[in-house]
Structures are given as structure tokens and as C-alpha cells.
Amino acid sequence: MSKKSAGARARQITGILAFCAAAAPAFADPISVTATCHLRSLLPDQGQCDLVYQVSDSFADPGSARLGQVRVDGKLVAQFTNDTAHPVDFAIPLISGSVTVACGANHTVAARFAPLGDPASAYVNAGQMPAIRCPTAQ
């Protein structure tokens, strides 16, 4: 059994917490997109897949947006509009959903946002993940 003094243990814990507090923002992406693809039916003639997507932002520096869009294979599948007079903070993680896609194919998911403030501001590409391969219906 280790016989560390209370002061040594407190310094160790303080050092670990300081490292974690500094490391979390350094490794966090501002906005990220995740997606999974699930086979809906096992019947060979009914091969449909559901692509489930989730947009998230940095826990250390959460953001808000005036407008948001999610596109799958370039097609608009979700749109978010925030109230400009009384915007909802932490609005970006509210964007999630699913869309039916072709099985056995690659699909790309991308998110775009218009920041709060200037009502004429354009969309900015904020998060995109590499193509996701859906399972093959057999």
C-alpha cells in the first residue's frame, strides 16, 4: 500500500485535473458529425438502409447557430432555424435524425451553419465525415 502524504496526493490530483482541463479544448473539434447505417429489412427485394446522423459541438466551447443544415450525398435532409431575437444556446447538438438510403453504397454526411449575429451571414461548412459504407442487403 502506498503511503503518500495528503499534500502529495492533492498535488497529483491537481496536476491531473489541470492537464485534463487544458487537453480537452486542444483535442476537441468545434463541430463534428457522426453517422451509422443500419439495414432495415433482411428481405432481398426490400433492401433499405437507414442512415442515422448526429451533429455535436465542442463541450468546452459550445456554439450556437442562426441556421443549420445537414446534407446526405449533397441532398438537404435536415434544416434548423434558430430564433434571432431569443436564440437557443447550445442549439447545434439538437440536430439529429435519420434518412433512408441505398444499401451497399457509400454515403457522405455534411453539416453547414450560419452564425448568430449578422442576419445576412452565409452558411459555413462546419463538419463533414468521410464516406460511410452501408451494409449490403442479401
C-alpha positions as MATLAB code, in Angstrom:
seq = 'MSKKSAGARARQITGILAFCAAAAPAFADPISVTATCHLRSLLPDQGQCDLVYQVSDSFADPGSARLGQVRVDGKLVAQFTNDTAHPVDFAIPLISGSVTVACGANHTVAARFAPLGDPASAYVNAGQMPAIRCPTAQ';
ca = [
       0.000    0.000    0.000;
       1.297    3.421   -0.938;
       1.947    5.840    1.895;
       1.690    9.209    0.155;
       1.078   12.291    2.208;
      -2.184   14.160    1.769;
      -0.286   17.090    0.234;
       1.413   14.866   -2.359;
      -1.882   13.267   -3.327;
      -3.550   16.699   -3.615;
      -0.709   17.947   -5.882;
      -1.052   14.825   -8.033;
      -4.812   15.252   -8.399;
      -4.434   18.981   -9.120;
      -1.860   18.234  -11.825;
      -4.096   15.633  -13.473;
      -7.094   17.965  -13.436;
      -5.041   20.841  -14.882;
      -3.771   18.587  -17.692;
      -7.291   17.352  -18.490;
      -8.704   20.886  -18.481;
      -6.011   22.034  -20.919;
      -6.128   18.923  -23.109;
      -9.902   18.794  -23.635;
     -10.179   22.029  -25.685;
      -6.975   21.248  -27.585;
      -8.307   17.955  -28.930;
     -11.952   18.911  -29.416;
     -13.248   19.789  -32.864;
     -15.644   22.726  -32.947;
     -18.360   20.762  -34.743;
     -18.392   17.082  -35.603;
     -20.774   14.830  -37.475;
     -21.242   11.140  -36.775;
     -23.394    8.658  -38.630;
     -24.220    4.976  -38.670;
     -26.003    2.945  -41.290;
     -28.415    0.130  -40.385;
     -30.086   -2.445  -42.587;
     -33.843   -2.055  -42.181;
     -35.013   -5.293  -43.769;
     -33.362   -8.648  -44.318;
     -35.564   -9.499  -47.279;
     -33.557   -9.494  -50.543;
     -36.103   -7.490  -52.539;
     -36.603   -4.883  -49.815;
     -33.033   -3.757  -49.228;
     -33.402   -0.421  -47.492;
     -30.949    1.121  -45.080;
     -31.404    3.880  -42.521;
     -28.571    6.361  -42.071;
     -28.716    7.893  -38.586;
     -26.730   11.141  -38.132;
     -25.875   13.306  -35.117;
     -24.236   16.740  -35.059;
     -22.306   17.752  -31.949;
     -20.090   20.616  -30.910;
     -17.227   21.184  -28.521;
     -18.142   20.541  -24.901;
     -15.591   23.102  -23.727;
     -16.752   25.824  -26.142;
     -20.368   25.113  -27.171;
     -21.711   27.072  -30.073;
     -24.986   28.329  -31.337;
     -26.170   28.969  -34.847;
     -28.781   31.052  -36.606;
     -29.344   28.432  -39.304;
     -28.159   24.880  -39.776;
     -28.336   22.246  -42.487;
     -27.415   18.595  -42.810;
     -26.858   17.140  -46.258;
     -26.523   13.472  -47.187;
     -24.921   12.908  -50.588;
     -25.453   16.615  -51.301;
     -29.213   16.478  -50.666;
     -30.760   18.547  -47.874;
     -32.198   16.179  -45.228;
     -32.482   18.470  -42.171;
     -32.729   22.189  -41.582;
     -32.600   24.107  -38.321;
     -33.715   27.699  -37.789;
     -32.936   29.444  -34.518;
     -34.833   32.440  -33.140;
     -32.682   35.518  -33.824;
     -34.332   37.651  -31.124;
     -34.042   34.994  -28.395;
     -31.674   32.319  -29.710;
     -31.424   28.940  -28.053;
     -27.941   28.399  -26.659;
     -26.284   25.076  -27.332;
     -28.534   24.617  -30.382;
     -26.093   22.712  -32.570;
     -26.427   19.317  -30.783;
     -30.200   19.440  -31.329;
     -29.693   18.495  -34.978;
     -30.025   14.764  -35.490;
     -32.189   12.386  -37.448;
     -32.282    9.588  -39.964;
     -32.827    9.207  -43.678;
     -33.451    6.189  -45.921;
     -30.528    5.500  -48.251;
     -29.443    2.802  -50.685;
     -27.769   -0.243  -49.180;
     -24.327   -1.375  -50.295;
     -23.216    2.151  -51.204;
     -21.052    4.903  -49.742;
     -22.786    7.995  -48.388;
     -21.382   11.339  -47.208;
     -22.865   13.442  -44.408;
     -22.031   17.152  -44.092;
     -23.255   19.975  -41.823;
     -23.341   23.708  -42.588;
     -24.199   26.571  -40.246;
     -24.810   30.312  -40.382;
     -23.538   32.010  -37.228;
     -25.633   34.157  -34.920;
     -25.379   37.911  -35.210;
     -25.420   39.086  -38.814;
     -28.747   38.044  -40.396;
     -27.160   38.189  -43.855;
     -24.287   35.846  -42.987;
     -23.859   32.890  -45.297;
     -23.599   29.214  -44.430;
     -20.180   27.913  -43.472;
     -19.223   24.268  -43.875;
     -18.762   23.131  -40.313;
     -18.494   19.365  -40.194;
     -18.097   16.544  -42.644;
     -17.278   12.933  -42.097;
     -15.651   10.509  -44.515;
     -17.988    8.439  -46.636;
     -19.810    5.755  -44.669;
     -20.485    2.384  -46.269;
     -23.930    0.916  -45.700;
     -24.347   -2.861  -45.411;
     -25.421   -4.881  -48.402;
     -28.951   -6.280  -48.424;
     -28.893  -10.008  -49.222;
];
